[in-house]
Amino acid sequence: MDAVSERYPIYIVDDDQNLLKMVITALKAYGFSVQGTHRPKEALEHIQHHHPAVVVLDLMMPDLGGYQILDAIRSQPELEDILVIILTAQGDVASRIEGLERGADDYLSKPFDIRELQARIRSLLRLRRVQDHWREAYEQVRSLVYIDELTSLYNRRFFEEHLIVEFARARRHGLYLSLVLMDLDNFKQINDTYGHPVGDEVLRTVGRILRHHSRREDFPCRYGGDEFTIILPLTPKRGAILYAERIQSTLQASPLRYQGEEIPLLASLGISTYPTDAEALHTAQLLHLADQRLYRAKAKGKGTLVFEE
């Protein structure tokens, strides 16, 4: 079985068990990675958890009809890439139109020739591969635009654009949104004493620590130089404080070793939270408040965290 067929698995759903076995066997002989079931409810669970590339779906089944499964697939954004071929004994034009309008990608009337089914699957997968190619190309371009090359964190451009999006979402739905600003202590001294390559390694180390301690929904960014920002959606003030303290303690426990010396890593941080901070009424104020607190943290001394007035 080749890598392409593994990447694009097929899933067959038909309550006719003899037909199901025949289709699975035949498609495997054509080189496809194929699974299937005659139980509609089991099929929906499998589709939601495993996201097959193509679903070949019988319309007329007991308990849960094919249209219901199709509607469930098309109602979930994470399943939008799944290609659906409808199989049915109802070969009239009205049925074909309804299936296509409800989101099917192709339609095949029973009885059918297995060679035609495999040809239709291959045709759809050619389009899918083209789409995936362009999507991957887009992600590569996006990474050039939004990813900081040195730290592999998001960059300032991403931060400024995405903070607007997350703040609007928090305000619209009444959600918490916290912002952490972090500045490395003694970074200029490290550069002056050990050189810029060592300074770069410090920044890469900080990037790895921020990525490791951030959730999938968090957005750690390099704001510029030795300053970092972390957007924490759905995070109240206390959660942001715990996050910041965890970052500080991890940095302190991760000195950079260079030519037999240990270079300590310390950072000062400022935190603001919507809607806890009453003065943070829009993104500029949220950022300004966190920046003010970062400035006060730097003034207090190394490795300090400020999160309220």
VMD Tcl script that draws the C-alpha trace (Angstrom):
set ca {
  {0.00 0.00 0.00}
  {1.60 3.34 -1.02}
  {1.86 6.57 0.95}
  {-0.81 8.28 -1.14}
  {-3.47 5.66 -0.40}
  {-2.57 5.78 3.31}
  {-2.95 9.56 3.28}
  {-6.36 9.36 1.58}
  {-8.33 6.52 3.21}
  {-11.77 5.53 1.94}
  {-14.74 4.69 4.18}
  {-17.78 2.78 2.88}
  {-21.19 2.94 4.59}
  {-23.88 0.55 3.35}
  {-26.37 -1.62 5.24}
  {-26.12 -4.31 2.54}
  {-23.30 -6.36 4.07}
  {-22.67 -8.43 0.93}
  {-22.31 -5.29 -1.19}
  {-20.15 -3.69 1.50}
  {-17.70 -6.61 1.51}
  {-17.58 -6.70 -2.27}
  {-16.82 -2.97 -2.56}
  {-14.15 -3.05 0.15}
  {-12.42 -6.06 -1.41}
  {-12.53 -4.58 -4.90}
  {-11.24 -1.14 -3.86}
  {-8.41 -2.71 -1.89}
  {-7.46 -4.60 -5.05}
  {-7.22 -1.20 -6.79}
  {-4.73 -0.08 -4.13}
  {-6.97 1.99 -1.87}
  {-6.88 2.02 1.93}
  {-10.47 1.05 2.71}
  {-12.65 0.44 5.75}
  {-16.40 0.30 6.14}
  {-19.43 -0.58 8.19}
  {-23.08 -1.51 7.77}
  {-24.01 0.37 10.98}
  {-24.86 4.04 10.29}
  {-24.33 5.27 13.87}
  {-20.94 3.56 14.02}
  {-20.13 5.16 10.69}
  {-20.79 8.67 11.95}
  {-18.58 8.13 15.01}
  {-15.77 6.77 12.81}
  {-16.02 9.69 10.40}
  {-15.94 12.27 13.21}
  {-12.89 10.69 14.86}
  {-10.82 9.52 11.87}
  {-11.69 12.01 9.08}
  {-11.41 9.72 6.02}
  {-10.64 11.42 2.72}
  {-13.64 9.90 0.92}
  {-16.93 8.56 2.28}
  {-19.00 6.36 -0.03}
  {-22.44 6.61 1.51}
  {-25.64 4.64 0.90}
  {-28.73 6.82 1.25}
  {-31.35 4.31 2.30}
  {-30.38 2.80 5.67}
  {-32.30 2.04 8.88}
  {-31.97 4.13 12.07}
  {-29.80 6.82 10.50}
  {-30.22 7.71 6.84}
  {-27.48 8.72 4.47}
  {-28.78 12.28 4.22}
  {-28.52 12.63 8.00}
  {-24.89 11.49 7.93}
  {-24.21 13.82 5.01}
  {-25.81 16.74 6.87}
  {-23.72 15.95 9.96}
  {-20.52 15.93 7.89}
  {-21.32 19.21 6.17}
  {-22.32 20.93 9.43}
  {-18.89 20.43 11.05}
  {-16.08 22.70 9.78}
  {-13.39 20.18 10.76}
  {-14.97 17.66 8.35}
  {-15.36 20.03 5.41}
  {-12.57 18.42 3.37}
  {-14.24 15.00 3.32}
  {-15.40 14.02 -0.16}
  {-18.77 12.26 -0.24}
  {-20.07 9.95 -2.96}
  {-23.74 9.02 -2.63}
  {-24.89 5.49 -3.54}
  {-28.58 4.89 -3.99}
  {-31.14 2.88 -5.90}
  {-33.09 6.12 -6.37}
  {-31.75 7.19 -9.72}
  {-34.21 9.97 -10.53}
  {-32.98 13.48 -11.23}
  {-34.69 14.99 -8.16}
  {-32.80 12.64 -5.81}
  {-29.48 13.39 -7.48}
  {-30.08 17.13 -7.24}
  {-31.05 16.88 -3.56}
  {-27.90 14.91 -2.75}
  {-25.65 17.38 -4.53}
  {-27.39 20.40 -3.00}
  {-26.94 18.93 0.46}
  {-23.21 18.69 -0.09}
  {-22.41 15.42 -1.87}
  {-19.48 15.62 -4.28}
  {-20.64 12.87 -6.60}
  {-23.56 10.50 -7.14}
  {-23.73 6.88 -8.30}
  {-26.91 4.90 -8.88}
  {-27.27 1.23 -7.95}
  {-26.51 -1.18 -9.48}
  {-23.10 0.21 -10.45}
  {-19.89 -1.04 -11.96}
  {-17.07 -1.12 -9.38}
  {-14.72 0.20 -12.07}
  {-16.82 3.34 -12.35}
  {-16.77 3.82 -8.57}
  {-13.00 3.53 -8.39}
  {-12.65 5.91 -11.35}
  {-14.89 8.48 -9.62}
  {-12.88 8.13 -6.41}
  {-9.62 8.66 -8.29}
  {-11.07 11.69 -10.05}
  {-12.12 13.28 -6.73}
  {-8.77 12.48 -5.12}
  {-6.91 14.19 -7.96}
  {-8.79 17.37 -7.08}
  {-8.14 16.80 -3.38}
  {-4.40 16.42 -3.98}
  {-4.35 19.68 -5.93}
  {-6.22 21.41 -3.10}
  {-3.81 19.98 -0.53}
  {-0.86 21.12 -2.60}
  {-2.13 24.69 -2.72}
  {-3.06 24.59 0.96}
  {0.44 23.44 1.88}
  {1.92 26.13 -0.36}
  {-0.29 28.71 1.33}
  {0.83 27.56 4.78}
  {4.48 27.84 3.71}
  {3.90 31.38 2.50}
  {1.92 32.17 5.64}
  {4.79 30.91 7.80}
  {7.14 33.28 5.98}
  {4.78 36.16 6.70}
  {3.78 35.32 10.29}
  {6.56 33.20 11.84}
  {9.73 34.58 13.40}
  {12.60 32.70 11.80}
  {14.91 32.71 14.83}
  {12.49 31.55 17.55}
  {9.79 29.81 15.45}
  {7.21 31.85 17.38}
  {4.60 34.06 15.75}
  {5.99 37.46 14.81}
  {4.88 41.02 15.57}
  {2.73 41.28 12.45}
  {0.76 38.18 13.46}
  {0.44 39.47 17.03}
  {-0.95 42.84 16.01}
  {-3.47 41.30 13.60}
  {-4.54 38.42 15.83}
  {-4.92 40.46 19.01}
  {-7.66 42.42 17.23}
  {-9.43 39.17 16.30}
  {-9.23 37.67 19.80}
  {-10.27 40.90 21.51}
  {-13.33 41.22 19.26}
  {-14.26 37.59 20.01}
  {-13.86 38.11 23.77}
  {-15.96 41.26 23.76}
  {-18.68 39.79 21.53}
  {-19.11 36.62 23.62}
  {-18.23 37.93 27.06}
  {-15.04 35.86 27.34}
  {-11.80 36.40 29.21}
  {-8.70 37.42 27.27}
  {-5.30 37.87 28.90}
  {-2.16 39.40 27.44}
  {1.35 38.80 28.76}
  {4.30 41.01 27.81}
  {7.73 39.64 28.65}
  {11.17 41.25 28.42}
  {14.40 39.36 29.04}
  {16.63 40.78 31.78}
  {20.31 41.49 31.04}
  {19.96 40.55 27.38}
  {22.14 43.44 26.17}
  {24.78 42.41 28.67}
  {24.67 38.82 27.36}
  {25.15 40.05 23.80}
  {27.99 42.39 24.80}
  {29.76 39.76 26.92}
  {29.33 36.57 24.91}
  {28.44 37.81 21.43}
  {25.32 37.80 19.28}
  {25.40 34.05 18.43}
  {24.98 33.30 22.14}
  {22.25 35.93 22.33}
  {20.50 34.20 19.44}
  {20.70 30.88 21.30}
  {19.10 32.55 24.33}
  {16.22 33.70 22.12}
  {15.82 30.23 20.61}
  {15.74 28.73 24.11}
  {13.04 31.17 25.19}
  {11.07 30.30 22.05}
  {11.20 26.59 22.88}
  {10.08 27.25 26.48}
  {7.15 29.43 25.39}
  {6.01 26.87 22.81}
  {6.28 24.02 25.32}
  {4.25 25.77 28.02}
  {1.56 27.24 25.75}
  {-1.72 25.52 24.94}
  {-2.84 24.99 21.36}
  {-5.18 27.98 21.69}
  {-2.42 30.30 23.00}
  {-0.32 32.52 20.73}
  {3.26 33.12 21.88}
  {4.93 35.80 19.75}
  {8.27 37.50 19.43}
  {7.39 41.19 19.56}
  {10.88 42.37 18.70}
  {14.43 42.10 20.03}
  {14.22 40.40 23.42}
  {10.55 41.24 24.02}
  {7.77 38.66 23.73}
  {3.99 38.74 23.86}
  {1.62 35.90 24.61}
  {-2.10 36.08 23.75}
  {-4.06 33.86 26.16}
  {-7.68 33.42 24.98}
  {-10.29 32.18 27.48}
  {-7.87 32.93 30.33}
  {-8.79 34.96 33.43}
  {-6.24 36.96 35.37}
  {-5.37 34.12 37.74}
  {-4.71 31.75 34.86}
  {-2.41 34.30 33.21}
  {-0.51 34.78 36.48}
  {0.03 31.04 36.82}
  {1.20 30.88 33.20}
  {3.65 33.76 33.71}
  {5.00 32.26 36.94}
  {5.52 28.94 35.17}
  {7.47 30.65 32.39}
  {9.61 32.54 34.91}
  {10.44 29.44 36.94}
  {11.25 27.43 33.80}
  {13.59 30.16 32.55}
  {15.36 30.32 35.89}
  {15.78 26.53 35.85}
  {17.18 26.59 32.29}
  {20.46 28.57 32.32}
  {22.35 28.56 29.04}
  {25.68 26.77 29.27}
  {28.52 28.33 27.31}
  {32.22 27.45 27.58}
  {31.86 26.10 31.10}
  {29.74 29.02 32.30}
  {26.05 29.16 33.15}
  {24.24 32.19 31.77}
  {21.10 32.78 33.89}
  {17.82 33.44 32.10}
  {15.54 35.93 33.81}
  {12.52 37.83 32.55}
  {10.20 40.58 33.72}
  {6.52 40.36 32.80}
  {3.41 42.50 32.73}
  {-0.16 41.16 32.46}
  {-3.48 42.72 31.46}
  {-6.86 40.99 31.24}
  {-10.19 41.78 29.58}
  {-12.70 42.43 31.10}
  {-11.07 42.31 34.57}
  {-9.07 45.47 33.90}
  {-11.79 48.08 33.53}
  {-9.54 50.44 31.57}
  {-8.80 47.82 28.89}
  {-11.68 48.73 26.59}
  {-9.96 47.96 23.29}
  {-6.79 46.31 22.00}
  {-4.58 49.40 22.25}
  {-5.54 49.88 25.90}
  {-5.03 46.19 26.70}
  {-1.55 46.35 25.17}
  {-0.74 49.70 26.81}
  {-1.75 48.41 30.23}
  {0.39 45.28 29.92}
  {3.29 47.43 28.69}
  {2.96 49.81 31.67}
  {3.05 46.85 34.05}
  {6.05 45.39 32.26}
  {7.82 48.74 32.66}
  {7.05 48.74 36.39}
  {8.25 45.14 36.68}
  {11.59 46.10 35.05}
  {11.89 49.04 37.46}
  {11.29 46.79 40.48}
  {14.13 44.43 39.62}
  {14.97 41.30 37.66}
  {12.51 38.41 37.36}
  {9.52 40.48 38.50}
  {5.84 40.07 37.54}
  {3.26 42.89 37.70}
  {-0.41 42.20 37.02}
  {-2.40 44.93 38.75}
  {-2.19 48.58 39.70}
}
mol new
graphics top color blue
foreach p $ca { graphics top sphere $p radius 0.5 }
foreach p [lrange $ca 0 end-1] q [lrange $ca 1 end] { graphics top cylinder $p $q radius 0.2 }
display resetview
